[in-house]
């Protein structure tokens, strides 16, 4: 923690991350030390004795860039012939497209090809994404290697890939199964409730649309749906998802489903899907099609 403080005093506009013990904190931005000092004070108290051994990842802010990623899976460094790639609006939403792997942006293919040997060496069989921010000159700055079933787009993948069970079952045995997709496009909006972090959060939604709502830490008691409190400081309690044959259809359906979920202090940021389409347009200005 002492080293982190010194570094942030000398370097403005940084993003602070941890690698393994995610429950200790979430990624945060340090615009300058004066503004972030209270956050560090709180974090130091929370970490207790770990404050002297905690390891941090600190990255420069990458401005005027679009965040994209390969949102598929790999089996021992092999990638399927079709998969999903998309644009994420941090902590709010995701817009994805299912397409031929070979037709994904060169930046995605280049990054995946470079890590493929390591994935093979480790025998890695799982969902995978190197989150990257692509700048105007086409440089892919990798900000996070996501070696897990991420959120987003994990909630959307549950609906998007209709043979997900086979992908997981055979993938665990080292057999790469091609995905079967429900729609070409997918949209996801995260459900937020800071109140739910320390309180049982009741949720109401049209039961006939159950598959469109994905909840974390779900409990069903007396036919009522609740999100169980975790006390780790994360406001995200689930997601609303939709698929479609067109981008517009997926977005429209997702927004419609967002309007139909209710709960104490629940928020969705459906309009952030419009921001995702703006980011997609910006990427095209860079000469890149997702």
Secondary structure, DSSP 8 states (H G I E B T S, - for coil): -HHHHHHHHH--SEEEE-SS-GGG---EEES-HHHHHHHHHHHHHHHGGGGGT---EEEE---SEEEEEE-EEEETTEE-SEEEEEEEETTTEEEEEEEEGGGS-HHHHHHHHHHHHHHHHHT-EEEEEEEEEEETT--EEEEEEE-S--TTTHHHHHHHBTTHHHHHHHHTTT------BS-SEEEEEEEE-GGGGTS-EEEB--GGGGGGEEESSEEEETTEEEE----SS--EEEEEEEEESSHHHHHHHHHHHHTT-B-TT-EE-TTHHHHHHHHHHHHHHTT---
